Amino acid sequence: MNSEILGIILTYVLVMLLAIPLGRYIGKIFNYENTWLDKIFNPIDALFYKVGGNNPSKQMNWKQHLLALLTINAVWFVISMLVLTNMAWLPLNPDANPSMTGDLAFNTTVSFITNTNLQHYSGESGLSYLGQLTLMLWQFISAGCGMAICAAVFMAMKEKTSETIGNFYSFFVRSCTRVLLPLSFIVAIILVFNGTPMTFEGKDTITTLEGQTQNVSRGPVAAFVAIKQLGTNGGGFYGANSANPMENPNYLTNMVEVI
């Protein structure tokens, strides 16, 4: 009991200690101030802008922000529907899980793209690894979109105008590469070292204490759980979400996921 209380107290303390420096770091990112990660991420950001044909220094008004948000979400919607309804014959499906029906794929796609993460399936039996990776990508993207729009709103409040409120694509890329990706990497490493699976192999067969054999689903769980906890409000790799010991093996991982 004492260790549980200590863990709760430590969790709150760590949240408070991390909140201020992380908040300042995020503020610097959206104010385009120099940070110690610029040397790493400036070339990566530049590559994304070049591939997308975007000028990150171009100012956009609120209508252009809205159009950019809706346009890229429409593209991701189509991609997600194609993947989820064709998983059965696409690669990264070692357990031969079936494709989703059209209505379930529609529900899942809309849910993850809008950062809602409503699940009417169990990931271990209802998705291939390609499907899981697709939804993991949407967890990055939906959170990045939310942060980008939030930055634009704060910019409008600061400048007292809705005509020059930054660049949506710049806010979006910086949210993903400089906030979500580094934090997800740290969390995923902690999960892996504490027993969370991170593999593309199929189900493992184990022998239980009763002497019976049982198939245990695995996959790129650690990477999925990291962004699930950081960028969204659910949508786990397994049907039971972080109540599944594969997603949340011990007390330390539980604290990390809560924080």
SERO-4910 file (N, C-alpha, C, O; in steps of 0.05 Angstrom, whole numbers):
BEGIN
 pado doro    nc1    nc2    nc3   cac1   cac2   cac3    cc1    cc2    cc3    oc1    oc2    oc3
  Met    A     16    -24      0      0      0      0     17     25      0     11     44    -14
  Asn    A     39     25     16     56     48     18     70     53     -9     73     76    -17
  Ser    A     78     32    -23     91     35    -49     72     46    -69     79     62    -87
  Glu    A     46     39    -67     26     49    -86     21     79    -82     20     94   -101
  Ile    A     19     87    -57     16    115    -50     40    131    -59     37    153    -70
  Leu    A     64    120    -54     88    133    -63     89    137    -93     97    157   -103
  Gly    A     80    116   -107     79    118   -137     60    139   -146     66    154   -166
  Ile    A     37    142   -133     18    163   -141     29    190   -136     27    208   -153
  Ile    A     42    194   -113     54    220   -107     76    226   -126     78    249   -136
  Leu    A     93    207   -132    115    211   -151    105    218   -179    117    234   -193
  Thr    A     83    205   -187     71    211   -213     63    241   -215     69    254   -234
  Tyr    A     49    251   -194     41    279   -194     65    297   -193     65    318   -207
  Val    A     85    290   -178    109    307   -176    123    309   -203    131    331   -211
  Leu    A    126    286   -217    139    286   -243    123    302   -263    135    316   -280
  Val    A     96    300   -262     80    316   -281     85    346   -277     88    360   -296
  Met    A     86    354   -252     90    383   -246    119    391   -254    122    414   -264
  Leu    A    138    374   -249    166    381   -256    170    382   -286    186    399   -296
  Leu    A    156    365   -301    160    364   -330    143    385   -344    150    393   -367
  Ala    A    122    394   -332    103    412   -346    115    438   -354    112    447   -377
  Ile    A    130    451   -336    141    477   -342    163    476   -364    161    491   -383
  Pro    A    183    459   -361    204    459   -383    192    449   -410    200    460   -431
  Leu    A    174    430   -409    162    421   -434    145    443   -447    145    447   -471
  Gly    A    130    457   -430    113    479   -440    130    501   -452    123    512   -473
  Arg    A    152    507   -439    170    528   -451    182    519   -477    185    534   -496
  Tyr    A    189    493   -478    201    482   -503    180    484   -526    188    492   -548
  Ile    A    156    476   -521    135    478   -541    130    506   -550    126    512   -573
  Gly    A    131    525   -530    127    553   -536    149    563   -555    144    578   -574
  Lys    A    174    555   -550    196    562   -568    192    552   -596    199    565   -616
  Ile    A    182    527   -598    178    515   -624    158    532   -641    164    537   -664
  Phe    A    136    540   -629    116    554   -645    122    584   -647    110    598   -664
  Asn    A    140    594   -631    150    621   -634    175    623   -651    186    644   -656
  Tyr    A    184    599   -661    207    597   -679    232    608   -665    249    620   -678
  Glu    A    235    602   -640    259    609   -625    278    585   -627    270    562   -632
  Asn    A    304    590   -624    324    569   -626    322    549   -603    318    557   -580
  Thr    A    325    524   -610    326    502   -590    350    484   -596    360    485   -618
  Trp    A    358    468   -577    381    451   -581    376    428   -600    395    414   -608
  Leu    A    351    424   -608    345    402   -627    344    412   -656    339    397   -675
  Asp    A    348    438   -660    345    450   -687    364    437   -707    356    432   -730
  Lys    A    389    431   -699    408    419   -717    399    392   -728    406    384   -750
  Ile    A    384    378   -711    374    352   -719    349    354   -737    347    340   -757
  Phe    A    331    371   -729    304    371   -742    301    391   -764    283    388   -781
  Asn    A    318    412   -766    316    431   -788    318    417   -815    302    422   -833
  Pro    A    338    399   -820    340    385   -845    316    367   -851    307    364   -873
  Ile    A    306    354   -829    282    337   -833    258    353   -841    243    345   -859
  Asp    A    253    375   -827    231    393   -834    233    403   -862    213    403   -877
  Ala    A    257    411   -870    262    421   -897    255    400   -918    245    407   -940
  Leu    A    261    375   -912    255    353   -931    225    351   -935    215    347   -957
  Phe    A    210    352   -913    180    350   -914    169    373   -931    151    369   -947
  Tyr    A    179    397   -926    169    421   -941    175    418   -970    159    425   -987
  Lys    A    199    407   -977    206    404  -1005    189    384  -1019    180    388  -1041
  Val    A    185    361  -1006    168    340  -1017    140    349  -1021    127    343  -1041
  Gly    A    129    364  -1001    102    374  -1003     98    399  -1019     76    408  -1024
  Gly    A    121    412  -1028    119    436  -1043    108    459  -1027     94    476  -1038
  Asn    A    115    461  -1002    104    482   -984    126    502   -977    149    494   -973
  Asn    A    118    527   -974    135    548   -964    128    553   -935    108    566   -930
  Pro    A    144    544   -916    137    547   -888    136    576   -877    125    581   -856
  Ser    A    148    594   -892    148    622   -883    124    638   -894    121    661   -887
  Lys    A    108    626   -911     85    639   -922     63    641   -902     55    621   -890
  Gln    A     53    666   -897     32    670   -878      5    661   -890      0    664   -914
  Met    A    -12    650   -873    -38    640   -881    -59    653   -864    -55    658   -840
  Asn    A    -83    658   -875   -106    667   -859   -122    644   -850   -115    621   -855
  Trp    A   -143    649   -835   -158    627   -822   -171    609   -843   -174    585   -838
  Lys    A   -180    620   -865   -192    604   -886   -172    585   -899   -179    562   -904
  Gln    A   -148    594   -903   -127    577   -914   -119    555   -895   -113    532   -903
  His    A   -118    562   -869   -113    541   -849   -134    519   -849   -128    496   -849
  Leu    A   -160    528   -851   -182    509   -851   -181    492   -876   -185    468   -875
  Leu    A   -176    504   -899   -175    489   -924   -152    469   -924   -156    446   -933
  Ala    A   -129    477   -913   -106    458   -911   -113    434   -893   -107    412   -900
  Leu    A   -126    440   -871   -133    419   -852   -153    399   -865   -149    375   -863
  Leu    A   -173    409   -878   -194    392   -890   -182    376   -914   -189    353   -918
  Thr    A   -165    389   -929   -154    376   -953   -136    352   -945   -140    330   -956
  Ile    A   -118    356   -927   -100    334   -920   -114    312   -905   -107    289   -907
  Asn    A   -135    319   -890   -150    299   -876   -166    282   -896   -170    258   -892
  Ala    A   -176    295   -918   -190    280   -939   -171    260   -952   -180    237   -958
  Val    A   -147    268   -957   -127    249   -969   -122    226   -951   -121    203   -959
  Trp    A   -118    232   -925   -112    210   -906   -136    192   -903   -133    168   -898
  Phe    A   -160    203   -905   -184    186   -903   -184    165   -925   -190    142   -920
  Val    A   -179    174   -950   -178    155   -972   -157    133   -969   -162    110   -973
  Ile    A   -133    142   -960   -111    122   -956   -119    102   -935   -115     78   -938
  Ser    A   -130    112   -913   -138     94   -891   -159     74   -899   -158     50   -892
  Met    A   -179     83   -914   -200     65   -923   -189     43   -941   -197     20   -939
  Leu    A   -171     51   -959   -159     31   -977   -143     10   -961   -144    -14   -968
  Val    A   -128     19   -941   -112      0   -926   -130    -19   -909   -126    -43   -910
  Leu    A   -148     -7   -895   -165    -23   -876   -183    -43   -890   -189    -64   -879
  Thr    A   -192    -36   -914   -210    -55   -928   -195    -75   -946   -207    -91   -959
  Asn    A   -169    -73   -946   -153    -92   -963   -130   -105   -947   -111   -114   -959
  Met    A   -132   -105   -921   -110   -115   -904   -104   -145   -910    -81   -154   -907
  Ala    A   -124   -160   -916   -121   -189   -919   -100   -197   -938    -86   -217   -934
  Trp    A    -97   -182   -960    -77   -190   -980    -53   -171   -982    -35   -175   -998
  Leu    A    -53   -150   -965    -30   -132   -964     -8   -143   -946    -14   -162   -930
  Pro    A     16   -133   -947     38   -144   -931     35   -138   -901     16   -123   -893
  Leu    A     53   -149   -885     53   -145   -856     28   -156   -843     15   -143   -827
  Asn    A     20   -180   -851     -3   -194   -840      4   -223   -834     -8   -241   -845
  Pro    A     23   -228   -815     32   -255   -810     11   -273   -798     12   -297   -800
  Asp    A     -9   -261   -784    -30   -277   -771    -54   -280   -789    -74   -292   -780
  Ala    A    -53   -270   -814    -75   -273   -833   -101   -262   -823   -122   -275   -826
  Asn    A   -100   -239   -810   -125   -226   -801   -141   -216   -825   -129   -207   -845
  Pro    A   -167   -216   -823   -184   -208   -846   -185   -178   -849   -179   -163   -831
  Ser    A   -193   -169   -873   -198   -141   -878   -223   -132   -863   -240   -148   -856
  Met    A   -224   -106   -858   -248    -94   -846   -270    -91   -866   -265    -88   -890
  Thr    A   -295    -93   -857   -318    -86   -874   -318    -56   -879   -305    -41   -864
  Gly    A   -332    -48   -899   -332    -19   -906   -342     -1   -884   -330     20   -879
  Asp    A   -364    -10   -870   -375      8   -849   -356      9   -825   -353     30   -813
  Leu    A   -343    -13   -818   -324    -13   -796   -299      3   -803   -289     18   -786
  Ala    A   -290      1   -827   -267     16   -836   -273     46   -836   -256     62   -828
  Phe    A   -297     53   -844   -306     81   -844   -306     92   -816   -296    113   -810
  Asn    A   -319     77   -797   -320     85   -769   -292     88   -757   -286    108   -744
  Thr    A   -275     69   -763   -248     69   -751   -231     92   -763   -217    106   -748
  Thr    A   -233     96   -789   -218    118   -802   -226    145   -792   -209    161   -784
  Val    A   -252    151   -792   -262    176   -782   -254    180   -753   -246    202   -745
  Ser    A   -256    159   -738   -249    160   -709   -220    168   -705   -214    186   -688
  Phe    A   -202    155   -719   -173    160   -714   -164    186   -726   -146    200   -715
  Ile    A   -174    194   -750   -166    218   -762   -175    243   -746   -162    263   -746
  Thr    A   -198    240   -733   -208    262   -717   -199    261   -688   -208    277   -671
  Asn    A   -180    243   -682   -168    241   -655   -189    232   -634   -187    239   -610
  Thr    A   -209    217   -643   -230    206   -625   -223    178   -615   -227    172   -592
  Asn    A   -213    161   -633   -203    135   -627   -224    116   -615   -218    100   -597
  Leu    A   -248    117   -625   -268     98   -619   -262     72   -633   -257     71   -657
  Gln    A   -262     50   -617   -255     24   -629   -278      4   -626   -287     -2   -604
  His    A   -287     -6   -649   -307    -28   -649   -294    -53   -659   -307    -69   -673
  Tyr    A   -269    -57   -652   -254    -81   -660   -233    -86   -639   -227    -68   -623
  Ser    A   -221   -110   -639   -198   -116   -622   -174   -117   -641   -173   -133   -660
  Gly    A   -154   -100   -635   -132    -98   -654   -117   -123   -659   -107   -127   -681
  Glu    A   -114   -141   -639    -99   -165   -642   -111   -184   -662    -98   -201   -674
  Ser    A   -138   -182   -666   -151   -200   -685   -164   -186   -708   -171   -198   -728
  Gly    A   -168   -160   -706   -182   -144   -726   -165   -127   -744   -175   -115   -763
  Leu    A   -138   -127   -739   -120   -111   -756    -95   -126   -762    -85   -142   -746
  Ser    A    -84   -122   -786    -57   -131   -792    -37   -111   -781    -45    -90   -771
  Tyr    A    -12   -117   -782      8    -98   -772      8    -73   -790     14    -51   -780
  Leu    A      3    -76   -816      1    -53   -833    -22    -35   -825    -20    -10   -825
  Gly    A    -45    -48   -817    -67    -32   -807    -61    -18   -781    -69      5   -778
  Gln    A    -47    -32   -763    -39    -19   -738    -20      4   -743    -23     25   -731
  Leu    A     -1      1   -761     18     23   -767      3     46   -780     11     69   -775
  Thr    A    -17     41   -796    -33     62   -808    -47     78   -787    -46    103   -788
  Leu    A    -59     65   -768    -73     79   -747    -53     93   -729    -59    115   -718
  Met    A    -30     82   -725     -9     95   -709     -1    121   -723      4    141   -709
  Leu    A      1    121   -749      8    145   -764    -14    166   -760     -8    190   -756
  Trp    A    -39    158   -760    -61    177   -756    -60    189   -728    -68    211   -724
  Gln    A    -51    173   -709    -48    184   -681    -28    206   -680    -32    226   -666
  Phe    A     -6    204   -695     13    226   -698      0    250   -712      1    272   -703
  Ile    A    -12    244   -735    -23    265   -752    -46    280   -739    -47    304   -740
  Ser    A    -65    265   -727    -88    279   -715    -79    297   -692    -89    319   -688
  Ala    A    -60    287   -676    -50    303   -654    -34    327   -665    -37    350   -654
  Gly    A    -18    323   -686     -4    345   -698    -22    366   -710    -17    390   -708
  Cys    A    -44    357   -722    -64    376   -733    -76    392   -711    -80    417   -713
  Gly    A    -83    379   -689    -95    393   -666    -76    414   -655    -84    437   -649
  Met    A    -50    407   -652    -31    426   -642    -27    449   -662    -23    472   -653
  Ala    A    -27    443   -688    -24    464   -708    -46    484   -707    -42    508   -708
  Ile    A    -71    474   -705    -94    492   -704    -94    508   -678   -100    532   -678
  Cys    A    -86    495   -656    -84    509   -631    -63    532   -632    -68    554   -622
  Ala    A    -41    526   -645    -20    547   -649    -31    570   -665    -25    593   -660
  Ala    A    -46    564   -686    -58    585   -703    -77    602   -687    -78    627   -690
  Val    A    -94    589   -670   -113    604   -654    -98    623   -634   -105    646   -632
  Phe    A    -77    613   -621    -62    630   -603    -48    652   -618    -45    674   -607
  Met    A    -39    646   -642    -26    667   -658    -46    689   -665    -39    713   -665
  Ala    A    -70    681   -672    -91    701   -678    -98    718   -653   -102    742   -656
  Met    A    -99    706   -630   -104    721   -605    -81    740   -599    -85    762   -590
  Lys    A    -57    731   -604    -33    747   -599    -31    771   -618    -26    793   -609
  Glu    A    -36    766   -644    -33    787   -664    -59    803   -668    -59    824   -681
  Lys    A    -81    794   -655   -107    807   -658   -116    809   -687   -127    830   -695
  Thr    A   -111    788   -702   -119    787   -730   -122    758   -738   -109    740   -726
  Ser    A   -138    753   -758   -141    725   -769   -130    723   -797   -135    703   -811
  Glu    A   -116    744   -806   -106    744   -834    -77    734   -836    -70    723   -856
  Thr    A    -61    739   -816    -33    730   -816    -28    715   -790    -18    726   -770
  Ile    A    -34    689   -790    -32    673   -765    -14    649   -769    -20    627   -760
  Gly    A      8    654   -783     28    632   -787     21    614   -810      3    619   -825
  Asn    A     36    592   -811     33    573   -833     24    546   -822     39    534   -805
  Phe    A      2    536   -831     -9    510   -820     11    488   -823     15    472   -805
  Tyr    A     23    486   -847     41    463   -853     66    464   -835     76    444   -827
  Ser    A     75    488   -830     98    491   -813     92    483   -784    107    469   -771
  Phe    A     69    493   -774     60    486   -747     57    455   -745     65    443   -725
  Phe    A     45    444   -765     39    415   -765     65    398   -765     68    380   -748
  Val    A     83    405   -783    108    389   -784    124    392   -759    135    373   -749
  Arg    A    126    417   -748    141    421   -724    129    407   -700    143    397   -682
  Ser    A    102    405   -699     89    391   -678     97    361   -678    102    349   -657
  Cys    A     97    350   -702    103    321   -704    133    315   -700    139    296   -684
  Thr    A    150    330   -713    179    323   -712    192    332   -686    211    319   -677
  Arg    A    184    354   -675    198    365   -652    186    360   -625    198    364   -604
  Val    A    160    352   -625    147    346   -599    139    317   -598    149    302   -580
  Leu    A    121    308   -615    110    282   -613    130    259   -619    131    240   -604
  Leu    A    146    263   -639    165    241   -646    186    237   -625    191    214   -618
  Pro    A    200    258   -615    220    253   -594    209    241   -569    221    223   -557
  Leu    A    186    251   -560    174    241   -535    165    212   -539    168    196   -521
  Ser    A    154    206   -562    145    179   -568    168    159   -568    166    137   -558
  Phe    A    191    168   -579    215    152   -580    224    145   -551    231    122   -546
  Ile    A    224    165   -534    233    160   -506    214    140   -492    223    122   -479
  Val    A    188    145   -495    168    128   -482    170     99   -493    169     80   -478
  Ala    A    173     96   -519    175     70   -531    199     54   -521    198     30   -517
  Ile    A    222     68   -518    246     55   -508    241     45   -480    249     22   -473
  Ile    A    228     61   -463    222     52   -436    204     27   -436    209      9   -421
  Leu    A    184     28   -453    166      5   -455    180    -20   -464    175    -42   -453
  Val    A    197    -18   -484    211    -41   -495    229    -54   -474    229    -78   -471
  Phe    A    243    -37   -459    261    -48   -438    246    -60   -414    258    -73   -398
  Asn    A    220    -55   -413    204    -66   -391    186    -89   -401    169    -98   -386
  Gly    A    190    -98   -426    176   -122   -434    154   -118   -455    142   -138   -463
  Thr    A    148    -94   -463    127    -90   -484    138    -99   -511    160    -92   -518
  Pro    A    123   -116   -526    133   -126   -551    139   -104   -572    125    -84   -572
  Met    A    159   -108   -588    165    -90   -611    176   -108   -633    201   -110   -635
  Thr    A    159   -120   -648    167   -140   -668    147   -141   -690    124   -132   -687
  Phe    A    155   -151   -713    136   -156   -735    131   -186   -740    120   -193   -760
  Glu    A    139   -202   -721    134   -230   -722    105   -236   -714     92   -219   -700
  Gly    A     94   -259   -722     67   -265   -716     63   -275   -687     80   -271   -670
  Lys    A     40   -287   -682     34   -296   -655     55   -316   -645     66   -332   -660
  Asp    A     60   -315   -618     78   -333   -606     62   -355   -591     40   -349   -581
  Thr    A     71   -379   -591     58   -401   -577     72   -407   -551     96   -412   -551
  Ile    A     57   -406   -529     69   -411   -503     54   -434   -489     32   -442   -497
  Thr    A     67   -444   -468     54   -465   -452     46   -453   -425     63   -442   -411
  Thr    A     21   -456   -418     11   -444   -393     19   -462   -369     29   -483   -373
  Leu    A     13   -452   -345     19   -467   -321      3   -493   -320     11   -512   -307
  Glu    A    -20   -494   -334    -36   -518   -334    -26   -538   -355    -37   -560   -358
  Gly    A     -6   -530   -370      5   -548   -390     -8   -546   -417     -2   -561   -436
  Gln    A    -26   -526   -420    -40   -522   -446    -24   -502   -463    -10   -485   -452
  Thr    A    -27   -504   -489    -14   -485   -507    -33   -462   -512    -57   -465   -514
  Gln    A    -22   -438   -516    -38   -414   -521    -22   -396   -540      2   -393   -538
  Asn    A    -37   -384   -558    -25   -365   -577    -27   -337   -565    -48   -328   -555
  Val    A     -4   -322   -565     -3   -295   -554      3   -276   -576     23   -278   -590
  Ser    A    -15   -257   -580    -11   -237   -601     11   -217   -593     13   -209   -570
  Arg    A     27   -209   -613     47   -189   -608     49   -172   -633     32   -174   -651
  Gly    A     69   -155   -635     72   -137   -658     87   -112   -650    100   -112   -629
  Pro    A     85    -91   -665     99    -65   -659     84    -50   -637     74    -28   -642
  Val    A     81    -63   -614     64    -52   -593     76    -27   -580     61     -7   -576
  Ala    A    101    -28   -573    114     -6   -558    111     21   -573    105     41   -561
  Ala    A    117     21   -599    114     45   -615     86     55   -616     81     79   -614
  Phe    A     67     37   -617     39     44   -619     29     56   -592     16     77   -592
  Val    A     37     44   -570     27     53   -544     39     81   -538     25     97   -525
  Ala    A     64     86   -546     76    111   -540     60    135   -551     55    154   -536
  Ile    A     54    134   -576     39    157   -588     10    156   -579     -4    177   -578
  Lys    A     -1    132   -573    -28    130   -563    -31    146   -537    -51    161   -534
  Gln    A    -12    144   -519    -13    158   -494     -7    188   -497    -18    204   -483
  Leu    A     11    195   -516     19    223   -519     -1    239   -535     -7    262   -528
  Gly    A    -10    228   -557    -24    245   -576    -54    241   -577    -68    257   -590
  Thr    A    -65    221   -564    -93    216   -567   -106    209   -540    -93    213   -519
  Asn    A   -130    199   -541   -144    193   -516   -152    163   -515   -171    156   -502
  Gly    A   -137    147   -529   -144    118   -529   -137    106   -556   -120    117   -571
  Gly    A   -149     84   -562   -143     71   -587   -119     53   -585    -98     58   -598
  Gly    A   -121     32   -569    -98     15   -563    -92     -6   -584   -108    -11   -602
  Phe    A    -68    -18   -582    -60    -40   -600    -78    -65   -594    -85    -79   -613
  Tyr    A    -85    -70   -569   -102    -92   -562   -129    -82   -554   -133    -58   -549
  Gly    A   -149   -100   -554   -176    -93   -548   -179    -82   -520   -195    -64   -516
  Ala    A   -163    -92   -501   -165    -83   -474   -149    -58   -468   -147    -48   -446
  Asn    A   -136    -47   -490   -120    -23   -487    -98    -27   -467    -86    -49   -466
  Ser    A    -92     -8   -450    -69    -10   -431    -75    -27   -407    -59    -30   -389
  Ala    A    -99    -39   -406   -105    -59   -386    -92    -86   -394    -90   -104   -377
  Asn    A    -84    -88   -419    -70   -112   -428    -41   -111   -419    -28    -91   -424
  Pro    A    -31   -132   -406     -3   -132   -396     18   -128   -418     40   -121   -412
  Met    A     11   -134   -443     30   -130   -465     34   -100   -470     56    -92   -477
  Glu    A     13    -84   -466     16    -56   -469     27    -42   -444     39    -21   -446
  Asn    A     22    -55   -421     29    -41   -396     38    -62   -376     23    -71   -359
  Pro    A     64    -71   -379     73    -95   -364     76    -91   -334     72   -111   -319
  Asn    A     84    -67   -324     90    -65   -296     83    -37   -285     72    -20   -299
  Tyr    A     91    -33   -260     84     -8   -246     98     16   -260     86     37   -262
  Leu    A    123     12   -268    138     34   -281    124     42   -307    121     66   -312
  Thr    A    117     23   -323    104     30   -349     77     43   -344     69     60   -359
  Asn    A     63     35   -323     38     47   -316     42     76   -309     26     93   -317
  Met    A     62     82   -293     68    110   -286     75    126   -311     66    149   -314
  Val    A     92    115   -328    100    129   -352     76    135   -370     73    157   -380
  Glu    A     58    116   -373     35    120   -390     15    140   -378      2    155   -392
  Val    A     13    140   -351     -4    160   -338      8    188   -341     -7    207   -347
  Ile    A     34    191   -338     47    217   -341     45    227   -369     54    249   -376
***
